[in-house]
Amino acid sequence: MADIIAAIYDDHDWFRRQFFLLDEARTPEQLAAVWEPLASRLDAHAQAEEEIFYPELLRLGKEDPAEETDDAIGDHNSIRDAVRDSRSAEVGSEEWWAAVTKAREENGEHLEEEEREGMADFLRQAPLELRHELGLKWEEFHTTHWGGAGVDDSDKDPQDYIEANS
């Protein structure tokens, strides 16, 4: 059975493991081989959450879902900005490492907060059937946007997003 919470958490786990792999890479080629798929998936993950998960959290959440969503969109923007910065720098350079480190830090804080708050609230509120339906939408999104194809990596205004999705 598909489950949106399990799918999101699987991505979170994958992100953590990929950042550890990045620590082990030594050459620019190795760094790029780990970073490019990771960067693309960070962008895709943010868009998938914004299209699939957060509208439902806003609808069903009981523990200040607007605040959680505002934080998440802001976090996604910070991660997207760092990914963009990395792509404008030479792989392995100080500028590149600064951007990658910023993405890692922003992402780590986001994952921890999301798992502790938004995802936990959603688990308490959402019926299993909805979690399954959203899990299937998540899989469809990632199939359609394989490798980052067609992903919108532009920043979103958190308040505009909340108003449009509430």
Order of alpha helices (4+ residues) and beta strands (2+ residues): alpha-alpha-alpha-alpha-alpha-alpha-alpha-alpha
